[in-house]
Amino acid sequence: MKRRILALVLSVALGSTFLCPSISARANEMDEVSGEQKKSLIYETDTITQYDYEEGFHNYAHPEATVDFVSELRSLSERELANVVGVVKDYNTDEMISGAVISANGDKVVVTGEDGRFQIKNIPSGTYDWQINVNEYAVANYNNYDVDSADGTTIFTFYVNRDKEVVRDREEIVHDDEDGQTVPPDTISMGNYMISANAKSMNSIPSVSDTVKVYYNDKTRSVNREEYIYTVLSSELYGTSYYEDKGLTSSQVSQLYKAQAIAANTFLEYAMSVYSNHSSYDVCSGTCCQVFDPAKVTEAAIDATADIFITQSSGKTVTKVVLYKPETSKYDYIWGAFFSSCKGNGTKKHSTQPALQAVSCTDIATGAGGHRYGLCQMGAAQRAKDGKTASSILLYYYTGCTVENCTLK
Amino acid sequence: MDKRIYSVLLMLITLCIVIFSSCGQSKSDNIESSFMNLIVETVKENYEDGDISISDIEVEEIFCGTFSQNDVKEILVVCNILNQPHVAGLDKSVCILLAADSFEVESYKEFASDETVIKCMMAEDGLNRILVSEKTTYQGITSQDIQLFTIKDKQWVNTQIEALAELKEENFFLITDKSIIVTSKSNVTDVSDIVALLEWNPATGQFSWK
């Protein structure tokens, strides 16, 4: 069996190019966050603990639930081989599932340990169709999910359901609104729902909720805010190798990722505190809100998010949010809008959001377009390449604003 | 004796059928395989976003006809690029124009959006025009671009859809084989959402008001 797996991974390896430098260096964040914070996760989950994160996910699963291809693939360089970890969970109860057989592109690779975890070390970077088989459960298929060593460890959360097959395709996330899998159709049809929502003026920096109710895969799930942000970040931006190929250094990529993380956090706060299109949950997981696919997150996204969730020396935990500052000691929430690329047309002035003014913008590459309100992701990448910090990028696209530490409650 | 001759003949005929069918299959498979290799290699060589894995390239549609030169048969291959993040467009497409006789690559073009639709429209001058709709949604707000292309000297030339220039508001578009339905909403729920109907006019190679 192992030979077949080797053939499989080698065939993928031969089809890919592996010149993606590993993202290991962290940016000097002194201009962005005070020196009092420590680099750590604020919230642990059963998928990602502080220990896992600090250890670089090296010993994530029990040895019997770990497979290592390094001896078979010694001809490939370290940069070409990725570390994959993950868990298999019950769709209805969120319980960890042991004995789940994980297959990649049709070949059995590893079986989850008693804690529901698995680890695949030194698998060639590339795109795989993942299948999960467990006794008494319907098969689960997660298709077109890639792994890239440049993003650090890739962390998967695979759900299995006793009653029905789970089918997720990385390609189909945006179309969830059409098949009703994730976004209820009535919420999509409302369209420009943010236009009429007025901001709320405050005399002090607000505190923010640490828990997010997100609608994903036909269910509303409560996730911690940090987990929500690094999951969005993993879905919204390219992997780090894309930006490094465009000439950004790893610290510049880190600034770009952090800017996007704060923008996503700002949009989330607007949806939670000012106006949401949804009544029974805060955000959905499609393009109606922000793309949120917890099946796959990357270590690079976790790193960037950890920089905006800070434990201060006082023990207080805060997170960074962009606020509009109309006057001294006055704050308003802003609609943290962002989009792919302005295609040389610059951003647009919004009719009711004073923070969203028309600004000129140069895209680093042509992206998918979008509504042109707020942060242009391709323009932000160019600004990061020009040496701008995350704060500078954000305050360019969000006029009259400030990046503040909001206490998590 | 007769029975033996018949059975030998039957065996020979069966053998011939098996050999001929397998030969044909092999040739067909080879052509398909080399065609796919050509497509994959072309995308890998030209892809604007850097490295791409073979497994992320999927042929979505193939149009046969004339596109850049009269009376020259060409093939337009539309590939879907899988596994893209939202910033790249969740429905990214690549178009490759090939000469039908030699499979020589004549032109390459990428389109990025969350929902990309590509249609070919034949004009009376004998050349196909290519209509491309790109729709992208962020935070629930959808924007859509629609472009009509001709291919000249291996270049994709964006031809303005003159009838649309008369519409000042931002609109959305539904595309059928021969028409564009202009709407005021991205998701049409009522007839009143329809702003206009444009029909393909092969004589002018343009869309005109219905």
Interface residues (C-beta under 8 A of the other chain):
Chain A: V12 G15 S16 T17 L19 C20 G126 T127 Y128 N144 Y145 D146 R170 E171 I173 V174 H175 T187 I188 S189 M190 G191 N192 Y193 M194 S235 E236 L237 Y238 G239 S241 Y242 D245 K246 F267 N277 T287 C288 C289 Q290 V291 W335 A337 F338 F339 S340 S341 A365 T366 G367 A368 G369 G370 H371 R372 Y373 Q377 M378
Chain B: E48 D49 G50 D51 S53 I54 S55 D56 N80 L82 N83 Q84 P85 H86 V87 A88 G89 L90 D91 K92 E110 A112 S113 D114 E115 E134 T136 T137 Y138 Q139 G140 I141 T142 S143 D145 K185 S186 N187 T189
